[in-house]
Amino acid sequence: MDGQFYLQDSHSHAYVGDGLSFWGFGGSGYVTDLAKAQVFTRDGACDHRDTDIPWPKTYVDARARE
């Protein structure tokens, strides 16, 4: 299984159109641009808020629109 993860904000207000919001690099808040999203290890992804959903980076990257 992949060792890198993005963290999605699961709150209903976190959607931008049909896009998801992910934890931003360096604690900058949530972003919709994956180039600005923080990449976490498995341990780092599991050590966040209950409302954050860890997604394998390879899974998200393969399905992302540009």
All heavy atoms as TSV, in Angstrom:
chain	resi	resn	atom	element	x	y	z
A	1	MET	N	N	0.838	-1.193	0.000
A	1	MET	CA	C	0.000	0.000	0.000
A	1	MET	C	C	0.878	1.250	0.000
A	1	MET	O	O	1.992	1.242	0.484
A	1	MET	CB	C	-0.936	-0.019	1.202
A	1	MET	CG	C	-1.876	1.146	1.251
A	1	MET	SD	S	-3.163	0.891	2.461
A	1	MET	CE	C	-4.503	1.577	1.567
A	2	ASP	N	N	0.349	2.303	-0.536
A	2	ASP	CA	C	1.066	3.567	-0.662
A	2	ASP	C	C	1.427	4.124	0.712
A	2	ASP	O	O	0.659	4.036	1.651
A	2	ASP	CB	C	0.169	4.546	-1.413
A	2	ASP	CG	C	0.892	5.808	-1.831
A	2	ASP	OD1	O	2.125	5.869	-1.696
A	2	ASP	OD2	O	0.225	6.719	-2.307
A	3	GLY	N	N	2.606	4.739	0.812
A	3	GLY	CA	C	3.046	5.313	2.075
A	3	GLY	C	C	2.860	6.810	2.176
A	3	GLY	O	O	3.258	7.413	3.155
A	4	GLN	N	N	2.257	7.454	1.144
A	4	GLN	CA	C	2.027	8.895	1.159
A	4	GLN	C	C	0.537	9.172	1.047
A	4	GLN	O	O	-0.166	8.492	0.294
A	4	GLN	CB	C	2.763	9.559	0.005
A	4	GLN	CG	C	4.267	9.445	0.105
A	4	GLN	CD	C	4.942	10.178	-1.030
A	4	GLN	OE1	O	4.589	9.987	-2.182
A	4	GLN	NE2	N	5.901	11.021	-0.694
A	5	PHE	N	N	0.096	10.183	1.801
A	5	PHE	CA	C	-1.327	10.481	1.889
A	5	PHE	C	C	-1.593	11.977	1.826
A	5	PHE	O	O	-0.789	12.779	2.285
A	5	PHE	CB	C	-1.893	9.962	3.220
A	5	PHE	CG	C	-1.848	8.470	3.344
A	5	PHE	CD1	C	-0.689	7.819	3.741
A	5	PHE	CD2	C	-2.964	7.717	3.054
A	5	PHE	CE1	C	-0.647	6.450	3.853
A	5	PHE	CE2	C	-2.929	6.340	3.162
A	5	PHE	CZ	C	-1.764	5.706	3.556
A	6	TYR	N	N	-2.759	12.321	1.269
A	6	TYR	CA	C	-3.347	13.657	1.401
A	6	TYR	C	C	-4.425	13.544	2.465
A	6	TYR	O	O	-5.007	12.477	2.676
A	6	TYR	CB	C	-4.041	14.090	0.105
A	6	TYR	CG	C	-3.153	14.312	-1.088
A	6	TYR	CD1	C	-3.333	13.554	-2.237
A	6	TYR	CD2	C	-2.182	15.305	-1.110
A	6	TYR	CE1	C	-2.557	13.766	-3.368
A	6	TYR	CE2	C	-1.404	15.520	-2.234
A	6	TYR	CZ	C	-1.596	14.749	-3.359
A	6	TYR	OH	O	-0.830	14.963	-4.478
A	7	LEU	N	N	-4.744	14.651	3.132
A	7	LEU	CA	C	-5.828	14.677	4.112
A	7	LEU	C	C	-6.959	15.550	3.597
A	7	LEU	O	O	-6.784	16.750	3.376
A	7	LEU	CB	C	-5.350	15.226	5.456
A	7	LEU	CG	C	-4.411	14.336	6.250
A	7	LEU	CD1	C	-3.998	15.030	7.537
A	7	LEU	CD2	C	-5.061	13.007	6.559
A	8	GLN	N	N	-8.117	14.944	3.399
A	8	GLN	CA	C	-9.310	15.659	2.940
A	8	GLN	C	C	-10.096	16.155	4.138
A	8	GLN	O	O	-10.286	15.433	5.118
A	8	GLN	CB	C	-10.198	14.734	2.116
A	8	GLN	CG	C	-11.505	15.377	1.716
A	8	GLN	CD	C	-12.566	14.367	1.341
A	8	GLN	OE1	O	-12.284	13.213	1.076
A	8	GLN	NE2	N	-13.800	14.814	1.331
A	9	ASP	N	N	-10.582	17.386	4.052
A	9	ASP	CA	C	-11.491	17.924	5.066
A	9	ASP	C	C	-12.883	17.377	4.762
A	9	ASP	O	O	-13.393	17.546	3.661
A	9	ASP	CB	C	-11.493	19.446	5.015
A	9	ASP	CG	C	-12.341	20.086	6.101
A	9	ASP	OD1	O	-12.882	19.352	6.948
A	9	ASP	OD2	O	-12.451	21.310	6.097
A	10	SER	N	N	-13.495	16.708	5.717
A	10	SER	CA	C	-14.792	16.078	5.475
A	10	SER	C	C	-15.992	16.964	5.810
A	10	SER	O	O	-17.133	16.543	5.612
A	10	SER	CB	C	-14.903	14.777	6.283
A	10	SER	OG	O	-14.959	15.062	7.675
A	11	HIS	N	N	-15.773	18.178	6.290
A	11	HIS	CA	C	-16.890	19.072	6.593
A	11	HIS	C	C	-17.666	19.396	5.314
A	11	HIS	O	O	-17.075	19.507	4.235
A	11	HIS	CB	C	-16.392	20.370	7.226
A	11	HIS	CG	C	-15.886	20.190	8.611
A	11	HIS	ND1	N	-14.538	20.138	8.897
A	11	HIS	CD2	C	-16.538	20.045	9.774
A	11	HIS	CE1	C	-14.385	19.985	10.199
A	11	HIS	NE2	N	-15.587	19.921	10.752
A	12	SER	N	N	-18.954	19.586	5.441
A	12	SER	CA	C	-19.791	19.865	4.262
A	12	SER	C	C	-19.419	21.185	3.586
A	12	SER	O	O	-19.583	21.332	2.382
A	12	SER	CB	C	-21.271	19.871	4.649
A	12	SER	OG	O	-21.517	20.876	5.606
A	13	HIS	N	N	-18.876	22.142	4.330
A	13	HIS	CA	C	-18.484	23.424	3.739
A	13	HIS	C	C	-17.118	23.358	3.049
A	13	HIS	O	O	-16.666	24.346	2.479
A	13	HIS	CB	C	-18.469	24.525	4.813
A	13	HIS	CG	C	-17.431	24.301	5.869
A	13	HIS	ND1	N	-17.708	23.609	7.015
A	13	HIS	CD2	C	-16.125	24.647	5.939
A	13	HIS	CE1	C	-16.621	23.543	7.763
A	13	HIS	NE2	N	-15.640	24.165	7.124
A	14	ALA	N	N	-16.463	22.202	3.072
A	14	ALA	CA	C	-15.108	22.068	2.524
A	14	ALA	C	C	-15.087	21.823	1.020
A	14	ALA	O	O	-14.029	21.830	0.421
A	14	ALA	CB	C	-14.379	20.939	3.232
A	15	TYR	N	N	-16.245	21.619	0.411
A	15	TYR	CA	C	-16.304	21.386	-1.029
A	15	TYR	C	C	-16.313	22.724	-1.771
A	15	TYR	O	O	-16.966	23.670	-1.357
A	15	TYR	CB	C	-17.559	20.593	-1.399
A	15	TYR	CG	C	-17.532	19.191	-0.841
A	15	TYR	CD1	C	-18.092	18.914	0.394
A	15	TYR	CD2	C	-16.943	18.157	-1.550
A	15	TYR	CE1	C	-18.054	17.626	0.916
A	15	TYR	CE2	C	-16.904	16.878	-1.041
A	15	TYR	CZ	C	-17.467	16.616	0.200
A	15	TYR	OH	O	-17.421	15.350	0.703
A	16	VAL	N	N	-15.574	22.780	-2.865
A	16	VAL	CA	C	-15.565	23.952	-3.729
A	16	VAL	C	C	-16.096	23.474	-5.072
A	16	VAL	O	O	-15.390	22.786	-5.815
A	16	VAL	CB	C	-14.146	24.544	-3.865
A	16	VAL	CG1	C	-14.151	25.725	-4.803
A	16	VAL	CG2	C	-13.590	24.920	-2.496
A	17	GLY	N	N	-17.364	23.784	-5.351
A	17	GLY	CA	C	-18.019	23.192	-6.521
A	17	GLY	C	C	-18.088	21.693	-6.311
A	17	GLY	O	O	-18.605	21.240	-5.309
A	18	ASP	N	N	-17.496	20.949	-7.224
A	18	ASP	CA	C	-17.453	19.494	-7.034
A	18	ASP	C	C	-16.051	19.047	-6.616
A	18	ASP	O	O	-15.717	17.871	-6.670
A	18	ASP	CB	C	-17.892	18.760	-8.296
A	18	ASP	CG	C	-16.977	19.017	-9.485
A	18	ASP	OD1	O	-16.109	19.898	-9.396
A	18	ASP	OD2	O	-17.133	18.330	-10.498
A	19	GLY	N	N	-15.215	20.005	-6.175
A	19	GLY	CA	C	-13.858	19.696	-5.750
A	19	GLY	C	C	-13.755	19.488	-4.252
A	19	GLY	O	O	-14.572	19.979	-3.476
A	20	LEU	N	N	-12.727	18.773	-3.853
A	20	LEU	CA	C	-12.476	18.504	-2.444
A	20	LEU	C	C	-11.404	19.457	-1.919
A	20	LEU	O	O	-10.593	19.976	-2.685
A	20	LEU	CB	C	-11.984	17.063	-2.267
A	20	LEU	CG	C	-12.913	15.971	-2.771
A	20	LEU	CD1	C	-12.218	14.617	-2.650
A	20	LEU	CD2	C	-14.210	15.982	-1.993
A	21	SER	N	N	-11.384	19.630	-0.613
A	21	SER	CA	C	-10.349	20.434	0.030
A	21	SER	C	C	-9.403	19.509	0.782
A	21	SER	O	O	-9.848	18.601	1.489
A	21	SER	CB	C	-10.965	21.417	1.021
A	21	SER	OG	O	-11.751	22.366	0.352
A	22	PHE	N	N	-8.111	19.773	0.617
A	22	PHE	CA	C	-7.084	18.979	1.277
A	22	PHE	C	C	-6.225	19.880	2.149
A	22	PHE	O	O	-6.076	21.070	1.887
A	22	PHE	CB	C	-6.203	18.273	0.237
A	22	PHE	CG	C	-6.952	17.255	-0.574
A	22	PHE	CD1	C	-7.523	17.595	-1.784
A	22	PHE	CD2	C	-7.090	15.963	-0.119
A	22	PHE	CE1	C	-8.222	16.658	-2.529
A	22	PHE	CE2	C	-7.779	15.021	-0.852
A	22	PHE	CZ	C	-8.351	15.369	-2.065
A	23	TRP	N	N	-5.628	19.281	3.194
A	23	TRP	CA	C	-4.778	20.013	4.116
A	23	TRP	C	C	-3.621	20.624	3.345
A	23	TRP	O	O	-2.917	19.934	2.613
A	23	TRP	CB	C	-4.268	19.063	5.195
A	23	TRP	CG	C	-3.518	19.712	6.296
A	23	TRP	CD1	C	-2.170	19.704	6.469
A	23	TRP	CD2	C	-4.058	20.457	7.380
A	23	TRP	NE1	N	-1.831	20.410	7.590
A	23	TRP	CE2	C	-2.974	20.878	8.175
A	23	TRP	CE3	C	-5.349	20.816	7.757
A	23	TRP	CZ2	C	-3.155	21.647	9.319
A	23	TRP	CZ3	C	-5.515	21.576	8.893
A	23	TRP	CH2	C	-4.430	21.982	9.670
A	24	GLY	N	N	-3.412	21.929	3.497
A	24	GLY	CA	C	-2.377	22.645	2.774
A	24	GLY	C	C	-0.993	22.484	3.380
A	24	GLY	O	O	-0.840	22.212	4.573
A	25	PHE	N	N	0.011	22.675	2.556
A	25	PHE	CA	C	1.398	22.542	2.971
A	25	PHE	C	C	1.730	23.498	4.116
A	25	PHE	O	O	1.338	24.660	4.088
A	25	PHE	CB	C	2.323	22.815	1.781
A	25	PHE	CG	C	3.767	22.589	2.103
A	25	PHE	CD1	C	4.276	21.307	2.194
A	25	PHE	CD2	C	4.609	23.651	2.338
A	25	PHE	CE1	C	5.608	21.083	2.506
A	25	PHE	CE2	C	5.944	23.453	2.657
A	25	PHE	CZ	C	6.440	22.167	2.740
A	26	GLY	N	N	2.409	22.972	5.105
A	26	GLY	CA	C	2.871	23.797	6.215
A	26	GLY	C	C	1.768	24.343	7.097
A	26	GLY	O	O	1.955	25.364	7.741
A	27	GLY	N	N	0.611	23.692	7.126
A	27	GLY	CA	C	-0.486	24.168	7.969
A	27	GLY	C	C	-1.130	25.436	7.452
A	27	GLY	O	O	-1.652	26.233	8.219
A	28	SER	N	N	-1.106	25.626	6.132
A	28	SER	CA	C	-1.633	26.863	5.539
A	28	SER	C	C	-3.146	26.858	5.363
A	28	SER	O	O	-3.680	27.737	4.711
A	28	SER	CB	C	-0.964	27.083	4.178
A	28	SER	OG	O	-1.241	26.003	3.302
A	29	GLY	N	N	-3.826	25.897	5.947
A	29	GLY	CA	C	-5.264	25.774	5.775
A	29	GLY	C	C	-5.564	24.746	4.707
A	29	GLY	O	O	-4.690	23.987	4.294
A	30	TYR	N	N	-6.793	24.714	4.252
A	30	TYR	CA	C	-7.196	23.736	3.243
A	30	TYR	C	C	-7.125	24.344	1.853
A	30	TYR	O	O	-7.414	25.519	1.667
A	30	TYR	CB	C	-8.598	23.216	3.544
A	30	TYR	CG	C	-8.613	22.310	4.750
A	30	TYR	CD1	C	-8.917	22.807	6.004
A	30	TYR	CD2	C	-8.288	20.975	4.634
A	30	TYR	CE1	C	-8.915	21.988	7.119
A	30	TYR	CE2	C	-8.280	20.138	5.742
A	30	TYR	CZ	C	-8.591	20.654	6.982
A	30	TYR	OH	O	-8.570	19.835	8.070
A	31	VAL	N	N	-6.712	23.519	0.888
A	31	VAL	CA	C	-6.528	23.968	-0.489
A	31	VAL	C	C	-7.201	22.979	-1.446
A	31	VAL	O	O	-7.444	21.824	-1.092
A	31	VAL	CB	C	-5.029	24.069	-0.840
A	31	VAL	CG1	C	-4.340	25.110	0.030
A	31	VAL	CG2	C	-4.327	22.733	-0.714
A	32	THR	N	N	-7.518	23.441	-2.639
A	32	THR	CA	C	-8.063	22.555	-3.666
A	32	THR	C	C	-7.009	22.195	-4.709
A	32	THR	O	O	-7.209	21.285	-5.493
A	32	THR	CB	C	-9.274	23.194	-4.365
A	32	THR	OG1	O	-8.876	24.454	-4.907
A	32	THR	CG2	C	-10.423	23.383	-3.389
A	33	ASP	N	N	-5.897	22.894	-4.712
A	33	ASP	CA	C	-4.798	22.647	-5.643
A	33	ASP	C	C	-3.847	21.621	-5.016
A	33	ASP	O	O	-3.183	21.909	-4.014
A	33	ASP	CB	C	-4.072	23.968	-5.903
A	33	ASP	CG	C	-2.928	23.855	-6.879
A	33	ASP	OD1	O	-2.550	22.729	-7.279
A	33	ASP	OD2	O	-2.379	24.917	-7.249
A	34	LEU	N	N	-3.769	20.434	-5.615
A	34	LEU	CA	C	-2.935	19.379	-5.040
A	34	LEU	C	C	-1.459	19.755	-4.996
A	34	LEU	O	O	-0.714	19.247	-4.158
A	34	LEU	CB	C	-3.120	18.071	-5.809
A	34	LEU	CG	C	-4.482	17.406	-5.627
A	34	LEU	CD1	C	-4.583	16.169	-6.513
A	34	LEU	CD2	C	-4.723	17.044	-4.169
A	35	ALA	N	N	-1.022	20.658	-5.865
A	35	ALA	CA	C	0.367	21.114	-5.828
A	35	ALA	C	C	0.669	21.871	-4.537
A	35	ALA	O	O	1.832	22.001	-4.149
A	35	ALA	CB	C	0.663	21.994	-7.038
A	36	LYS	N	N	-0.369	22.352	-3.865
A	36	LYS	CA	C	-0.208	23.100	-2.611
A	36	LYS	C	C	-0.601	22.271	-1.391
A	36	LYS	O	O	-0.588	22.772	-0.272
A	36	LYS	CB	C	-1.052	24.369	-2.650
A	36	LYS	CG	C	-0.608	25.327	-3.737
A	36	LYS	CD	C	-1.504	26.533	-3.793
A	36	LYS	CE	C	-1.076	27.459	-4.930
A	36	LYS	NZ	N	-1.978	28.604	-5.068
A	37	ALA	N	N	-0.956	21.003	-1.607
A	37	ALA	CA	C	-1.404	20.134	-0.517
A	37	ALA	C	C	-0.213	19.470	0.173
A	37	ALA	O	O	0.759	19.075	-0.472
A	37	ALA	CB	C	-2.353	19.069	-1.041
A	38	GLN	N	N	-0.308	19.359	1.470
A	38	GLN	CA	C	0.705	18.663	2.269
A	38	GLN	C	C	0.606	17.172	1.984
A	38	GLN	O	O	-0.492	16.619	1.864
A	38	GLN	CB	C	0.445	18.913	3.759
A	38	GLN	CG	C	1.385	18.194	4.689
A	38	GLN	CD	C	2.655	18.963	4.947
A	38	GLN	OE1	O	2.665	20.192	4.870
A	38	GLN	NE2	N	3.715	18.263	5.255
A	39	VAL	N	N	1.743	16.512	1.872
A	39	VAL	CA	C	1.793	15.056	1.723
A	39	VAL	C	C	2.271	14.493	3.053
A	39	VAL	O	O	3.278	14.939	3.604
A	39	VAL	CB	C	2.739	14.644	0.576
A	39	VAL	CG1	C	2.840	13.133	0.486
A	39	VAL	CG2	C	2.250	15.237	-0.745
A	40	PHE	N	N	1.528	13.526	3.566
A	40	PHE	CA	C	1.806	12.946	4.876
A	40	PHE	C	C	2.246	11.499	4.753
A	40	PHE	O	O	1.862	10.802	3.816
A	40	PHE	CB	C	0.529	12.975	5.747
A	40	PHE	CG	C	0.073	14.346	6.104
A	40	PHE	CD1	C	-0.778	15.054	5.265
A	40	PHE	CD2	C	0.484	14.945	7.285
A	40	PHE	CE1	C	-1.219	16.328	5.591
A	40	PHE	CE2	C	0.055	16.222	7.617
A	40	PHE	CZ	C	-0.791	16.908	6.773
A	41	THR	N	N	2.991	11.043	5.745
A	41	THR	CA	C	3.257	9.616	5.886
A	41	THR	C	C	2.005	8.977	6.485
A	41	THR	O	O	1.089	9.686	6.933
A	41	THR	CB	C	4.437	9.364	6.843
A	41	THR	OG1	O	4.080	9.855	8.147
A	41	THR	CG2	C	5.712	10.027	6.353
A	42	ARG	N	N	1.980	7.659	6.536
A	42	ARG	CA	C	0.835	6.966	7.154
A	42	ARG	C	C	0.658	7.427	8.604
A	42	ARG	O	O	-0.442	7.747	9.030
A	42	ARG	CB	C	1.026	5.461	7.100
A	42	ARG	CG	C	-0.104	4.676	7.757
A	42	ARG	CD	C	0.149	3.195	7.776
A	42	ARG	NE	N	0.366	2.675	6.453
A	42	ARG	CZ	C	-0.600	2.335	5.599
A	42	ARG	NH1	N	-1.863	2.482	5.952
A	42	ARG	NH2	N	-0.327	1.853	4.418
A	43	ASP	N	N	1.739	7.467	9.370
A	43	ASP	CA	C	1.643	7.887	10.772
A	43	ASP	C	C	1.169	9.329	10.898
A	43	ASP	O	O	0.331	9.640	11.738
A	43	ASP	CB	C	2.988	7.722	11.481
A	43	ASP	CG	C	3.363	6.267	11.697
A	43	ASP	OD1	O	2.471	5.391	11.661
A	43	ASP	OD2	O	4.564	5.998	11.902
A	44	GLY	N	N	1.698	10.211	10.057
A	44	GLY	CA	C	1.282	11.608	10.089
A	44	GLY	C	C	-0.174	11.790	9.712
A	44	GLY	O	O	-0.880	12.615	10.291
A	45	ALA	N	N	-0.644	11.005	8.753
A	45	ALA	CA	C	-2.035	11.100	8.310
A	45	ALA	C	C	-3.002	10.614	9.381
A	45	ALA	O	O	-4.109	11.124	9.499
A	45	ALA	CB	C	-2.235	10.298	7.028
A	46	CYS	N	N	-2.579	9.656	10.168
A	46	CYS	CA	C	-3.463	9.101	11.210
A	46	CYS	C	C	-3.421	9.907	12.497
A	46	CYS	O	O	-4.181	9.637	13.415
A	46	CYS	CB	C	-3.073	7.654	11.492
A	46	CYS	SG	S	-3.392	6.555	10.093
A	47	ASP	N	N	-2.549	10.903	12.548
A	47	ASP	CA	C	-2.379	11.699	13.764
A	47	ASP	C	C	-2.994	13.091	13.616
A	47	ASP	O	O	-2.447	14.077	14.090
A	47	ASP	CB	C	-0.884	11.820	14.081
A	47	ASP	CG	C	-0.633	12.373	15.461
A	47	ASP	OD1	O	-1.480	12.196	16.354
A	47	ASP	OD2	O	0.426	13.013	15.644
A	48	HIS	N	N	-4.141	13.178	12.934
A	48	HIS	CA	C	-4.803	14.463	12.707
A	48	HIS	C	C	-6.221	14.419	13.239
A	48	HIS	O	O	-6.637	13.452	13.872
A	48	HIS	CB	C	-4.792	14.819	11.211
A	48	HIS	CG	C	-3.610	15.641	10.835
A	48	HIS	ND1	N	-3.657	17.003	10.688
A	48	HIS	CD2	C	-2.328	15.296	10.612
A	48	HIS	CE1	C	-2.464	17.456	10.387
A	48	HIS	NE2	N	-1.639	16.443	10.320
A	49	ARG	N	N	-6.986	15.449	12.939
A	49	ARG	CA	C	-8.365	15.563	13.435
A	49	ARG	C	C	-9.243	14.427	12.923
A	49	ARG	O	O	-9.005	13.875	11.849
A	49	ARG	CB	C	-8.971	16.896	12.983
A	49	ARG	CG	C	-8.204	18.093	13.434
A	49	ARG	CD	C	-8.833	19.390	13.032
A	49	ARG	NE	N	-9.238	19.422	11.641
A	49	ARG	CZ	C	-9.762	20.474	11.054
A	49	ARG	NH1	N	-9.939	21.573	11.744
A	49	ARG	NH2	N	-10.102	20.444	9.796
A	50	ASP	N	N	-10.261	14.131	13.675
A	50	ASP	CA	C	-11.212	13.090	13.287
A	50	ASP	C	C	-11.959	13.443	12.011
A	50	ASP	O	O	-12.472	12.564	11.338
A	50	ASP	CB	C	-12.230	12.835	14.403
A	50	ASP	CG	C	-11.601	12.197	15.634
A	50	ASP	OD1	O	-10.506	11.608	15.504
A	50	ASP	OD2	O	-12.204	12.286	16.712
A	51	THR	N	N	-12.032	14.716	11.674
A	51	THR	CA	C	-12.761	15.144	10.478
A	51	THR	C	C	-11.902	15.087	9.213
A	51	THR	O	O	-12.400	15.353	8.126
A	51	THR	CB	C	-13.305	16.574	10.652
A	51	THR	OG1	O	-12.217	17.446	10.963
A	51	THR	CG2	C	-14.357	16.620	11.762
A	52	ASP	N	N	-10.616	14.771	9.351
A	52	ASP	CA	C	-9.733	14.639	8.197
A	52	ASP	C	C	-9.742	13.195	7.708
A	52	ASP	O	O	-9.623	12.261	8.496
A	52	ASP	CB	C	-8.302	15.041	8.557
A	52	ASP	CG	C	-8.156	16.523	8.816
A	52	ASP	OD1	O	-8.933	17.303	8.233
A	52	ASP	OD2	O	-7.266	16.899	9.590
A	53	ILE	N	N	-9.869	13.027	6.406
A	53	ILE	CA	C	-9.906	11.698	5.797
A	53	ILE	C	C	-8.618	11.478	5.013
A	53	ILE	O	O	-8.344	12.214	4.065
A	53	ILE	CB	C	-11.109	11.559	4.846
A	53	ILE	CG1	C	-12.406	11.827	5.592
A	53	ILE	CG2	C	-11.113	10.184	4.183
A	53	ILE	CD1	C	-13.611	11.962	4.677
A	54	PRO	N	N	-7.802	10.485	5.404
A	54	PRO	CA	C	-6.582	10.219	4.653
A	54	PRO	C	C	-6.881	9.481	3.349
A	54	PRO	O	O	-7.659	8.525	3.330
A	54	PRO	CB	C	-5.750	9.351	5.595
A	54	PRO	CG	C	-6.720	8.760	6.547
A	54	PRO	CD	C	-7.910	9.670	6.611
A	55	TRP	N	N	-6.292	9.973	2.253
A	55	TRP	CA	C	-6.420	9.335	0.932
A	55	TRP	C	C	-5.020	9.027	0.421
A	55	TRP	O	O	-4.147	9.903	0.454
A	55	TRP	CB	C	-7.089	10.286	-0.059
A	55	TRP	CG	C	-8.545	10.444	0.133
A	55	TRP	CD1	C	-9.173	11.427	0.836
A	55	TRP	CD2	C	-9.572	9.620	-0.392
A	55	TRP	NE1	N	-10.528	11.252	0.776
A	55	TRP	CE2	C	-10.800	10.143	0.016
A	55	TRP	CE3	C	-9.564	8.475	-1.190
A	55	TRP	CZ2	C	-12.013	9.570	-0.318
A	55	TRP	CZ3	C	-10.773	7.900	-1.525
A	55	TRP	CH2	C	-11.976	8.446	-1.092
A	56	PRO	N	N	-4.781	7.810	-0.089
A	56	PRO	CA	C	-3.471	7.525	-0.678
A	56	PRO	C	C	-3.173	8.512	-1.815
A	56	PRO	O	O	-4.025	8.768	-2.672
A	56	PRO	CB	C	-3.612	6.102	-1.209
A	56	PRO	CG	C	-4.707	5.499	-0.373
A	56	PRO	CD	C	-5.661	6.640	-0.096
A	57	LYS	N	N	-1.985	9.070	-1.812
A	57	LYS	CA	C	-1.592	10.064	-2.802
A	57	LYS	C	C	-1.705	9.521	-4.227
A	57	LYS	O	O	-2.204	10.209	-5.113
A	57	LYS	CB	C	-0.167	10.532	-2.511
A	57	LYS	CG	C	0.326	11.621	-3.447
A	57	LYS	CD	C	1.740	12.041	-3.078
A	57	LYS	CE	C	2.244	13.170	-3.939
A	57	LYS	NZ	N	2.220	12.918	-5.370
A	58	THR	N	N	-1.271	8.304	-4.457
A	58	THR	CA	C	-1.328	7.753	-5.808
A	58	THR	C	C	-2.762	7.609	-6.296
A	58	THR	O	O	-3.043	7.823	-7.479
A	58	THR	CB	C	-0.629	6.388	-5.902
A	58	THR	OG1	O	-1.164	5.506	-4.919
A	58	THR	CG2	C	0.874	6.528	-5.685
A	59	TYR	N	N	-3.677	7.277	-5.394
A	59	TYR	CA	C	-5.107	7.143	-5.764
A	59	TYR	C	C	-5.668	8.493	-6.191
A	59	TYR	O	O	-6.332	8.605	-7.226
A	59	TYR	CB	C	-5.879	6.584	-4.569
A	59	TYR	CG	C	-7.352	6.403	-4.830
A	59	TYR	CD1	C	-7.835	5.229	-5.390
A	59	TYR	CD2	C	-8.265	7.403	-4.520
A	59	TYR	CE1	C	-9.187	5.051	-5.650
A	59	TYR	CE2	C	-9.604	7.247	-4.763
A	59	TYR	CZ	C	-10.068	6.070	-5.325
A	59	TYR	OH	O	-11.413	5.911	-5.581
A	60	VAL	N	N	-5.417	9.530	-5.405
A	60	VAL	CA	C	-5.932	10.863	-5.711
A	60	VAL	C	C	-5.279	11.414	-6.971
A	60	VAL	O	O	-5.961	11.937	-7.865
A	60	VAL	CB	C	-5.726	11.828	-4.525
A	60	VAL	CG1	C	-6.104	13.255	-4.882
A	60	VAL	CG2	C	-6.528	11.357	-3.309
A	61	ASP	N	N	-3.968	11.298	-7.056
A	61	ASP	CA	C	-3.248	11.832	-8.233
A	61	ASP	C	C	-3.739	11.204	-9.532
A	61	ASP	O	O	-3.857	11.897	-10.550
A	61	ASP	CB	C	-1.748	11.590	-8.080
A	61	ASP	CG	C	-1.103	12.461	-7.020
A	61	ASP	OD1	O	-1.740	13.435	-6.554
A	61	ASP	OD2	O	0.051	12.169	-6.654
A	62	ALA	N	N	-4.054	9.920	-9.507
A	62	ALA	CA	C	-4.511	9.227	-10.715
A	62	ALA	C	C	-5.902	9.691	-11.158
A	62	ALA	O	O	-6.265	9.524	-12.314
A	62	ALA	CB	C	-4.515	7.719	-10.474
A	63	ARG	N	N	-6.665	10.304	-10.257
A	63	ARG	CA	C	-8.035	10.705	-10.558
A	63	ARG	C	C	-8.221	12.222	-10.621
A	63	ARG	O	O	-9.309	12.706	-10.882
A	63	ARG	CB	C	-8.979	10.119	-9.516
A	63	ARG	CG	C	-9.118	8.627	-9.687
A	63	ARG	CD	C	-9.543	7.919	-8.414
A	63	ARG	NE	N	-9.683	6.501	-8.648
A	63	ARG	CZ	C	-8.664	5.645	-8.650
A	63	ARG	NH1	N	-7.433	6.057	-8.440
A	63	ARG	NH2	N	-8.882	4.351	-8.885
A	64	ALA	N	N	-7.157	12.958	-10.387
A	64	ALA	CA	C	-7.235	14.424	-10.354
A	64	ALA	C	C	-7.387	15.007	-11.750
A	64	ALA	O	O	-6.801	14.511	-12.714
A	64	ALA	CB	C	-5.998	14.992	-9.682
A	65	ARG	N	N	-8.199	16.058	-11.821
A	65	ARG	CA	C	-8.330	16.834	-13.065
A	65	ARG	C	C	-7.338	17.975	-13.027
A	65	ARG	O	O	-7.075	18.541	-11.988
A	65	ARG	CB	C	-9.740	17.412	-13.182
A	65	ARG	CG	C	-10.799	16.372	-13.385
A	65	ARG	CD	C	-12.129	17.037	-13.441
A	65	ARG	NE	N	-12.429	17.493	-12.058
A	65	ARG	CZ	C	-13.437	18.265	-11.753
A	65	ARG	NH1	N	-14.248	18.709	-12.665
A	65	ARG	NH2	N	-13.655	18.617	-10.507
A	66	GLU	N	N	-6.862	18.347	-14.185
A	66	GLU	CA	C	-5.919	19.481	-14.232
A	66	GLU	C	C	-6.618	20.747	-14.600
A	66	GLU	O	O	-7.656	20.832	-15.059
A	66	GLU	CB	C	-4.822	19.169	-15.238
A	66	GLU	CG	C	-4.001	18.005	-14.728
A	66	GLU	CD	C	-2.667	17.888	-15.435
A	66	GLU	OE1	O	-2.195	18.904	-15.973
A	66	GLU	OE2	O	-2.120	16.802	-15.412
